Amino acid sequence: MSAIRSARRPKGRSLPIGRILLLGFFLVFVLLPLYWMFNTSIKPSDDYLAIPPVWFPAQPTLVHYEAALFAYRGLEGLINSLIISLAATILSALFGTLMAYSLARYNTGGQHLSFWVLSQRFLPPIGIVLPVFLIYRGIGLYDTHAGMIIAYTVFTLPVSVWMMFAYFRQMPKSMEEAALVDGCTRWQAFWSVAMPLAAPGIVAAAVFAFIACWTEFFFALVLTSRSAFTLPTVFRAFIGFQGAQYGEAAALAIVSLVPSIALGVLAQKHLVRGLTLGAVRG
Amino acid sequence: MAHVKINGLRKDYGAFAAVRGIDLDIRDGELTVLVGPSGCGKSTLLRTIAGLEEASGGTIEIGGDVVNDVRPRDRDVAMVFQDYALYPHMSVARNIGFGLKARRMPKAEIDGRVDEAARMLGITQLLDRYPRQLSGGQRQRVAIGRAIVRNPRIFLFDEPLSNLDAQLRDEMRGEIKRLHQDLATTMIYVTHDQIEAMTLADRIVLMRDGLIEQQGAPLDLFERPASTFVAGFLGSPRMNFLPGHLVRTASSDAIRLGSSRMPLPAGRKLRDAADGQAVLLGLRPEHLTRAHGAAPQPGHVRHDATIELIQPTGSRSYATFSLAGTAVMAELQAHDVSRPGEHVQIDINMTRASVFDLQTERAL
């Protein structure tokens, strides 16, 4: 192997130009939009569409942040989004784990129930959202945190169940069996053996659920109004009669990135292990 | 300590019957080995005794109580798994003490018992490590420690040595046998390895297709196999089977193999057998020896052989030659034969021969 590598890369040419170019292009592709968003969020309104483009605003300003968070109620949207997304994520992870365990270990509902769960995602959201809207109006869940939490829990549950199902399926059964013979009840075996081993999978499923809730727009648009509105719905306000508020939109987009990035950093270790769905064997 | 009594036990998976009606009596303190080829139902039987599988029919009694409907934790059995099934997120000490903690034993007592079990198995220095930091043999010791710390009525072993390399397997086999001698607890041990079965067992239960083919003391099964299946399963190299016909006279029986006549010892009169009946003559490789002296010993038949293949193991040499048209293997002394094509005389010990009905494959 090393002989082949050194033959391909003769001494004295230790920097593979092609690889660096490719990586450089990829980095620009990924980071440039982010930079431009940040750049736009701190530049004065006149510079948005200036030609030539303003790469480094001479007088950076925070007015767009102030306007987006307060005048446009972005802060309220942010808080609503955090409450709704976190609650829905916790419920989705909890129910998803329990259901996936039941499907994986007891074959609950045979082969059809597990597929039925996934098939919930085949329905186009537009087909569900109007009935849900009418029902919510009728029972007082319209434009409430509880209503959104329920909607998002149901909305993310199929994917949570399927991720956890795959995870439990690849975990050897014998550890839980050893726990049962050792003196555990079914519940103890689940709680003190299966759950800790499934933690990476649970974290991965939870991160997916959170991101899905955090970025969801359509349900939020239809099911909320003045009080339980979420962050994505705030962006509607930036495009109106007086033209587009690019600076405010960019500022709020930057703010909305923060929780996703923080979560990603926190969960990174678990996420990679959970996504590779293997190697929990000790 | 308890005796185990199994009556008419069945286990079905849908249309497939893994265990098809087993009656088994395991005495208190006995080490019983369930052995047989893959898919014979031995592991299913063990798991049903543990309570990890529900019986489809029949009863299981442990210490006089029917336990069919008792949860695994309340059966007071301990089990060692093939893949060790250690809890990867717990230290060795917590792995061993886990069962006691689940039963709400006081911490001080748990620590004392974990220390004692670790001392018995020589793993005291490993107590703070995690399973991933252990070698295969060490993991197996921890798994055994987790079983003995509970002081259960019965130990169940499900192919515990099959993931270990050959040398370690021999070592651990000896330790399990010593453990049984020290603890004198009832043990049920599943393996597909006939050497493990022979060396460990007080009693071997040889299974085939969900039924017991034969059970008894190891040497009983080895020397008096009830069928060609048992005879072929136990012993390595395998028993040679030669098709022939029974020749009955008033004084004695003999087997005719082609033109050769192989007389059975005078005292050995076969029951329920007819003159001319098609039979299989079973000869173990170790009962074929290189001829010495002018005449064969009483009960032996001398035969000319041309060696076709030699497989030396160091201590012995396996020599293959043709006997009445069938290839047979003899286990000779290391230097008895030196090259293929060599002409030698082989003495066949007919006092140790087995005879089977060709059709039913049962012993005659």
Interface residues (C-beta under 8 A of the other chain):
Chain A: P172 S174 M175 E177 A178 A179 L180 V181 D182 G183 C184 T185 Q188 S192 V193 P196 L197 V280 R281 G282
Chain B: A50 G51 L52 R71 P72 R73 R75 V77 A78 M79 F81 Q82 D83 A85 L86 Y87 P88 H89 F98 G99 L100 A102 R103 Y130 P131 R132 R146 R150 L156
